[in-house]
Amino acid sequence: MKKILFIALTILSISCQMNTDNPKERAKVQLTEIKEPEQLWYTDVDRAINISKKTGKEIFVFFTGKEWCSWCKKLDRQILSQEDFIHYAKENLVLLELDFPKGKRDLPWKQIELARKFKIQAYPTVILMDSYKNQLGRTGYQAMSPLQYTEHIESIIKKN
């Protein structure tokens, strides 16, 4: 009986040791698993700039009034939300949406600063810029297919 009890306690202690995590090993696993989530659209200027610096991709800045601007809605519906554009953007651009709702006064300062820098007077306006806020080109709604729009964007980028 003592032998059976001894064997049972030995097995129990071994299984308990096997289930205890080594905190150092756990930290290593957590560090490797943490990745920045891939986002399609950013709304924070600094974050988009940092992503652009890390990836080397140009920034597609979409100045919009998405609640009240019919042309903004049309650009989004016909081009920006279509698969051809999304596929191109994931590979080549950092997408930054800066929304200017009517009557809202407490917008982020970096957003206002960019609108002033690029003299945004109409919506939608699309600015292509590098990670140093240098304008590469300007466009907006164009009556074309999403594939043609990506070619249009690409031609703007290649000029610089």
C-alpha positions as CSV (number, residue, x, y, z in Angstrom):
1,M,0.0,0.0,0.0
2,K,2.9,2.3,0.8
3,K,4.4,1.6,-2.6
4,I,1.2,2.5,-4.4
5,L,0.8,5.7,-2.4
6,F,4.5,6.6,-3.1
7,I,4.0,6.0,-6.9
8,A,0.8,8.0,-6.9
9,L,2.5,11.0,-5.2
10,T,5.5,10.7,-7.5
11,I,3.3,10.8,-10.6
12,L,1.3,13.7,-9.2
13,S,4.4,15.8,-8.4
14,I,5.8,15.1,-11.9
15,S,2.5,16.1,-13.6
16,C,2.4,19.3,-11.5
17,Q,5.9,20.2,-12.5
18,M,5.1,19.6,-16.2
19,N,2.1,22.0,-16.0
20,T,3.9,24.9,-14.3
21,D,5.0,27.4,-16.9
22,N,8.4,28.9,-16.8
23,P,7.7,32.7,-16.8
24,K,10.8,33.4,-19.0
25,E,9.6,31.0,-21.6
26,R,6.1,32.4,-21.5
27,A,7.4,35.9,-22.0
28,K,9.4,34.8,-25.1
29,V,6.3,33.2,-26.6
30,Q,4.2,36.3,-25.9
31,L,6.8,38.6,-27.5
32,T,6.9,36.6,-30.7
33,E,3.1,36.4,-30.9
34,I,2.5,40.1,-30.5
35,K,2.3,41.7,-33.9
36,E,0.9,45.0,-35.1
37,P,-2.5,44.3,-36.5
38,E,-2.8,45.0,-40.1
39,Q,-5.2,47.8,-40.7
40,L,-6.6,49.1,-43.9
41,W,-7.5,52.7,-42.9
42,Y,-5.8,54.7,-40.2
43,T,-7.3,57.9,-38.7
44,D,-4.3,59.0,-36.6
45,V,-1.8,61.1,-38.6
46,D,1.3,60.1,-36.5
47,R,0.5,56.4,-36.6
48,A,0.1,56.5,-40.4
49,I,3.4,58.4,-40.7
50,N,5.2,55.8,-38.5
51,I,3.8,53.0,-40.6
52,S,4.9,54.7,-43.7
53,K,8.4,55.1,-42.3
54,K,8.6,51.4,-41.4
55,T,7.2,50.1,-44.7
56,G,8.5,52.7,-47.1
57,K,5.0,53.1,-48.5
58,E,3.5,56.4,-49.5
59,I,0.5,57.8,-47.6
60,F,-2.9,58.1,-49.3
61,V,-4.6,60.9,-47.3
62,F,-8.4,61.0,-47.9
63,F,-9.9,64.3,-46.7
64,T,-13.6,63.6,-46.4
65,G,-16.8,64.6,-44.9
66,K,-18.1,61.1,-44.9
67,E,-21.5,61.9,-43.3
68,W,-22.5,64.9,-45.4
69,C,-20.4,64.9,-48.6
70,S,-22.1,63.0,-51.5
71,W,-18.9,63.0,-53.6
72,C,-16.9,61.5,-50.7
73,K,-19.5,58.8,-50.4
74,K,-19.4,58.2,-54.1
75,L,-15.6,57.9,-54.2
76,D,-15.7,55.5,-51.2
77,R,-18.5,53.4,-52.7
78,Q,-17.3,53.3,-56.3
79,I,-13.5,53.1,-55.8
80,L,-12.1,53.0,-52.3
81,S,-14.2,50.0,-51.0
82,Q,-13.7,48.0,-54.2
83,E,-11.5,44.9,-54.3
84,D,-9.1,46.2,-57.0
85,F,-8.3,49.3,-55.0
86,I,-8.1,47.5,-51.7
87,H,-5.6,44.9,-53.1
88,Y,-3.5,47.7,-54.6
89,A,-3.6,49.7,-51.4
90,K,-2.6,46.8,-49.1
91,E,0.5,46.3,-51.2
92,N,1.5,49.9,-52.0
93,L,-0.1,52.5,-49.7
94,V,-0.7,53.6,-46.1
95,L,-4.3,54.7,-46.1
96,L,-5.2,57.7,-43.9
97,E,-8.8,58.9,-43.6
98,L,-9.3,62.4,-42.1
99,D,-13.0,63.1,-41.6
100,F,-14.3,66.6,-41.2
101,P,-17.9,66.3,-39.8
102,K,-20.0,69.4,-40.1
103,G,-20.1,71.5,-37.0
104,K,-17.5,69.5,-35.1
105,R,-14.9,71.8,-33.5
106,D,-12.7,69.4,-31.4
107,L,-10.8,67.7,-34.2
108,P,-7.3,66.4,-33.6
109,W,-4.7,69.1,-34.1
110,K,-2.6,67.0,-36.5
111,Q,-5.6,66.6,-38.7
112,I,-6.3,70.3,-38.8
113,E,-2.6,71.0,-39.4
114,L,-2.5,68.7,-42.5
115,A,-5.6,70.3,-43.9
116,R,-4.0,73.7,-43.6
117,K,-0.7,72.6,-44.9
118,F,-2.3,71.2,-48.1
119,K,-4.9,74.0,-48.3
120,I,-7.9,71.7,-48.4
121,Q,-10.9,73.7,-49.6
122,A,-13.1,71.0,-51.1
123,Y,-14.1,67.4,-50.3
124,P,-13.1,64.8,-51.3
125,T,-9.5,65.7,-51.7
126,V,-6.8,63.0,-51.8
127,I,-3.2,63.9,-51.1
128,L,-0.4,61.5,-51.8
129,M,2.5,62.2,-49.5
130,D,5.6,60.7,-48.1
131,S,6.4,60.1,-44.5
132,Y,7.9,63.6,-44.2
133,K,4.6,65.2,-45.2
134,N,5.9,66.2,-48.6
135,Q,3.1,66.3,-51.2
136,L,3.7,63.9,-54.1
137,G,0.4,64.7,-55.8
138,R,-3.3,65.7,-55.4
139,T,-6.5,64.2,-56.8
140,G,-10.0,63.5,-55.7
141,Y,-13.0,61.8,-57.2
142,Q,-12.4,60.6,-60.7
143,A,-15.1,59.0,-62.9
144,M,-13.1,55.8,-63.5
145,S,-13.0,52.2,-62.4
146,P,-11.1,51.1,-59.3
147,L,-8.3,49.6,-61.5
148,Q,-8.0,52.8,-63.5
149,Y,-7.9,54.8,-60.3
150,T,-5.0,52.7,-59.0
151,E,-3.2,53.3,-62.2
152,H,-3.9,57.0,-61.8
153,I,-2.5,56.9,-58.3
154,E,0.5,55.0,-59.5
155,S,1.2,57.6,-62.2
156,I,1.1,60.4,-59.6
157,I,3.6,58.5,-57.4
158,K,6.0,57.7,-60.2
159,K,6.2,61.3,-61.3
160,N,8.1,62.0,-58.1
